[in-house]
Amino acid sequence: MAAIIARGKGTWRLSVYAGKNPVTGKIKYDWKTVKAPTKAEARRLGVQFEAEVRERNKRNSPSFDKGTLTLAELWDEYTKLVLFNAGGREKSEETRAEYERNWRLHLGPALGNYKLKDITKHLVETMVKDLSTKPQSGKGREHLCLGPMTIDKVVKLLRAMLTVAVGWKWLSYPHAASGIALSQETRQQPRTPEAGTVLRLLEAAALHSTVEGLFFRLAAVTGARRGELAALEWEDFLLKERALSISKAIQERRINEKGIRRSEQVLGKTKTLASVRVLALDEKTLVLFKKHRDEVAELQKSAGLAWNERAAVFAVDPAGQVRIAKNAWSKRWVRLQGREGITGIRLHDLRHFVGHTLGESQPITKVSRQLGHSRVSTTAIYMGAKPSNRAVELMVAALEERVA
């Protein structure tokens, strides 16, 4: 039974016997301070705390089979010790949000209640089949099944969790997901739009508005991510060097407030948390940039605002304090295609376009640095089947249809 000691009005200290220290033989106690209006309520909390201590001691016992823990319990530890562990290798807010989304929507509902030792290769393969053939639940998604790339991310998350469990000696290797991978036949191939189509869209965007023309041209010439472009500030354009410095990105963060989940966009590091990368710019892009800068400067002058080099380049207000959301750029890209009678090209496909075009004549390591990838294997996907300084010239040549 937990000992209960009053520590002030509505505050109680709970103390529970936790066994003996195996080295010194001294008795150990676990304690915590709780808020409760009455001693009866504090006693109820004491019973819960005692059960928690007993369960924790049981799990820490050498004889306890951690394979009997569920995948959901592993997820709880994985998020605390790996995903959000500041002492380990950091992950961006964007990556964390993606992991949480794949767990909450797909992996958790499918396998969360299974004991670790009961998760077999056959069970994982069944989950993959169900995700690819059964429509999702939720408003607006009832008729949609998961695409191969999303399923692949779910499997990779499961593999990462089980690999950590092996390291903690909760499981032995090989685990159930060690040999699971999507076949090459079902894996979605990167979509690479034609140079002529991209050029047509860029020209239409520049005619519609300078800000859209600049944003989409930067995406098509540099291959930068939409979040990286949305985070740009005026000082990131190195005009003397005719280059662009990328060191930050707009990231999506999941927030749970009073049981209500929502997303917010914050300014943070790039997705791979790599060092600053500097990308060359061509003359046409620089002309668009200067035109956009002059337009913003005129708006600021008429509003009596002072120029700020740390202000956002792509903003909804003249002062550059409120950035245009990165999701809004995807919607603008869709509307641009609609005006031109074109469909099926994602804004992200411009990164595939850059990777594929540069990959025809540049070493994969240079393409990887251009795109900001942490692994060359990722770049190989962007280059299609084909495993700087000339990057911008090659991209401009492709857009002007001088390269076959």
N, C-alpha and C positions, 0 to 999 in steps of 0.2 A: 504494500500500500504506500502511495506517495505521501511523503511528509509535506504539510502545508504550513507555511509561515507567513503571517501578515507583514507586508512591507510598506504599509501606508493605505490610505483610503482607496479601495478598489484595486489594489496591487498585491499580488501574492507570489511567494517563491515556492516552487515545487521541487522536491528532491526525491530521487528514486535510486534504490540500490542497483548497481550495475556490475556486480561481481568483484573479483579480485584481479589485481594486476599480475599477469603471469610471471613477471620478472621479480618484482619486489614482494609480492604477496599481500600488498596493502589493499584494503577495501576501497572500491571506487563508487562514486555517486555521480549521477547525471542530474543537472538542475536547469531550470529555466524560469523566467519571470513572466507571469501572465496577468492580464487585466480581467477582473470578474467583479460584479456588483455585490455578490454574497459569497460566504464560505462554501455553501452548498454547490454553487456554480464552479467555484475553484476546485472543489473535490471532484466534480465531474471531469473537469479538465485534467486533474491529476490522474484519473483512471485512464484517460486517453494517452497521456504522456507515458504512463507506466507500460501500456501496451506497445507504444512506439519503441521504447527502450528495449523491451523484451524481444520484439521482432528484430530490431537492429542487432542485438547481441546474438540472436539465433542465426542471422544471416552472416555475421562475422565469424561464426564458429567454423573451424577447419572441417568439421564433418558435414556442414550444410551444403547441399547440392544446389549451386546457383543456377544450374540448368532448369530448375523448377520455377525460376522467376519468369515473368511474362515479358514480351517484347516491349509493352508499354512501360514497364518498370525499368527496362534497359534504356528506353528513350529518355525517361526522367533523368537518369544518371548521365546519359550522353550529352544532353543539353547543358547540364550543370558543369560537367568536367571537361567537355570537349568543345561543344558548339559555342558556349559563352564563357570559356575559360580564358581570362585575360592573360594568364601566364603562359598559355600555349600559343600555337600559331593562330594569329587573329584571322577572323573571317569577316568580310564586309557585311554591313546590314542587309544588303541585297541578297547575299548568299544565305545568310541566316533565315531571312524571310522566305526564301525559296525552299529551304529544308523544312521549315515549319509548315509551310503550305502543303508540301508533298506528304508530310506525315499526317497532318490534320485531315486532308481530303482523301488520301489514297492508301498509304501504308498502314496508318493506325487503324482505320475501319476494317481493313482486310486481315491484318495479322496481329493487331495490338493485344488481343486477349489470349494468344497462343503462348504456351510455355516455350522457352528457348530451345529446349531439347526436343520439342515436338515439331519444330519448324524444319521440314525436310525439303529436299530439292524439288520433289513432286508438288509440295504445297506452294512453293514459290512459283513454279511453272504454271500452276493453276491460277494463282493470283494474276500473273502476267496475261494469261488468256482472258480472264474475266475483265481486266482493265481495258483490254483492246477490243472486246466484243460487246460488253454491256454498257448501255448508256449511263451517263453520270446522273447523280441526283442533284437537285438544286435548281432554282429558278433560272430559266434561260439555257440550261445545259441538258435538259431531259433527252434530247435527240442526238447528243454528241458522245462519242467514245474518245478515249485518250489516244493521242498520237504516239507513234513509236518513240520519239525523242523524250516525251514526258515520262513514258513508261520506263525508258532507260534510266532516267534520273531517279525514279522511285527505286529501281533495282540497285542502283549505285549507292543510294542512301542506306538501304538494307544491308548491303555488303559492307559499307563503312562501319555501321553499328555492330554487326556481328564480328568484324575483324577486331574492333575495340574490345568486345566481350572476350575474345580469345586472349588478347593481351592482358586482360584482368583475370584470366583463368576461370571465367564463367563457363566457357565452352572450350572444346578441343578443335583443332584444325585437321582437315578442312571442314568449314561450316557449310550450311545449306546453300548459301548464295555464292560460294567461291567459284563455282563453274557455270553460273547463270549469266547469260548475255543474249541480247537480241541477235537474231540471225541477220546476215548482211542483206537478205532478201526483204526483211521487214523493216530494217533500219531506214529512217527517212533520209534521203539524200539532200545535201544542201541545194537550195534553189539559187541559181545564179542568173539574174536578168541580163538580157542582151544590152550591149553598150548603147546601141541606137535608141532603145526604149528608155534607158536611164537618162541619156542626153535630152531626149524629148521632154521628160518629166522635169529635169532641172531647168530647162529653158522656160517651161510653162510656170514653174514656181517663181522664177526671177521676175517674170512679167506680172504675176499676181501680186507679189510683195517682195521687197528687198530682204526682209527678215527671213521669209521662207526660202527664198533663193539662196541666201548665204548658208542657212542651217543645212539644207539638203545637199548643197554642193560640198560642204565640208564633210558630210557623211560619205559621199560618193568618192571624194578624192583622197581622204585620209583613212577611211575605215574606222573612225572613232565611234564609240558606242553613243547612243542617244543620251544616256545619262551624263557622259563625259562632256558632250557638246552643250547640254542644257546647263551645266555648271560653269561654263566659261566666263571669265571676267576680262575686261578690256586689256589688262596688263598681260594676259596670257598670249596675246598676239605680239610676236617679236618681229616688228616690221623691218628692222635693220637686217635681221637674219632671214627674213621672208619665211618665217616658220611659226608654228603653233605649239605652245607648251601645254601638255596635259598632265595634271597632277591630282585632280579631284573629280568627283562625280556626284550626281544626284542619286540617292539611294532610297529605296522604299523600306519603311520600318513598320512592323506590325505592332499595334498597341491594343491592350485589353484594359478598358476602363469601365469598372462596375459591370463586368460581364458583357460589355459591348465591344466587339472587335472592330477595329478600323485601321486604315493605313495612312501614314503620313510620309511626306518626302523630306529628306534631310540632306544637307551637304556633308559629304564624307570622302573617304579615299576611293580610288578606283577599284573595280571589281577584284582584280588580282593583287591589289595592294603593292604594286610594283613601284619602282622609282619613277621619277618624272621622265616622260618620253617627249621628245621634240620632233615634230613632223613638218617636213617642208611643204610650202604652199605655192601654188602657181599664180600667175599674173591675174587671171580672170577672177579667182577666188579673192585675191587681195583687193581688186577693184570693187567687188561686191561688199567686202568688209568696210572699206573706206566710205562707200556710199551709205551703208547702214549706220556707221559711226557718225557721219555728217547729219543724217536724218535725226538721230537721237540727240545730238548736240543742239540742233535747232529747237527741238521740243524742250530740252532742258533750259535753253536760253529764254524761250518764251514763258517758261514757268518760273524763271528766276532761280534756277538750281545751278549749283557749282558742279563742275565735272569731277567724277570720281573714278580713278583707274581700277578700284576694287569692286565697282558695281557690275552687275550681271549684264552680259552682252545680249542675252535673249530674255527680256523681261516684259511684264504686262504694264509696267509703269515707267515713265520717263526717267525716274531716279535710279532705276535698275535694282530696286530692293526686293521685288517679288518676281521670282523666276517663273517662266512658262514651264508648267509641269511636263516631265518627259513623256507621260502618257498622252498629253495633248498633242505632242509632235507626231505620234503614231496616228492619231485621228486626223490631223492635218494632212498627213501623207496619204491616207485613204481618200480624203476629200479631193486631193489633187489628182489622184488616179481617176476618180469618178468624173471629174471635169474633162479629163482627156480620154475617157472611154477605155481605160485600162484597169484590169483587176488582177489580183493574185500575187502582187509583189509587196512583201513586208518591208518596213523600214530597215529591219535587221538584215534583210537580204543584200543591202548595199555593202555590208561587211563581207559577205560571201563574194560579192562582185569584186571588191578590192583584193581579197585574198586569192581568188582564182586568177585575176588578171596579172597581179604581181608574180604569182607562182609560176607563170609560164616562162619567166626569164630570170627571176631572182632566187637566191638560196632560201630555203625554208626558214633558216634562222633570222634572216632579215625581214621576211614577211611576218614572222612571229613577233618581232620587236615592233613592227609597224602597227600591228593589231593589238598589242598589249596583252598577249597570251603568256601565261605562266608555264605552259607546256607546249612543246613543238607538236605533240600528237594532236592537240586541239587545232593547231594551225593546219595540219594535214587535212582535217575535215573541211575547213573553209576553202582549201585549195582544190576540193573535189578529190579525185583519185590520185592526184599528183602530190607525192610527198614533197633610212637609206638616203642612199642619196638619190638614186634614180627613181624612187617610188613615185614621186609626184609627176615626173615626166611621163612615166609609163601610163599612169592613170589618165592624164590629160590626153595623151595620144590615143588611148582606147576610147575615151569619150568623144573625141573628135573624129573617130572612125578611121584613124590612120594606121591602126594595128589590126591585122586580120583576126 
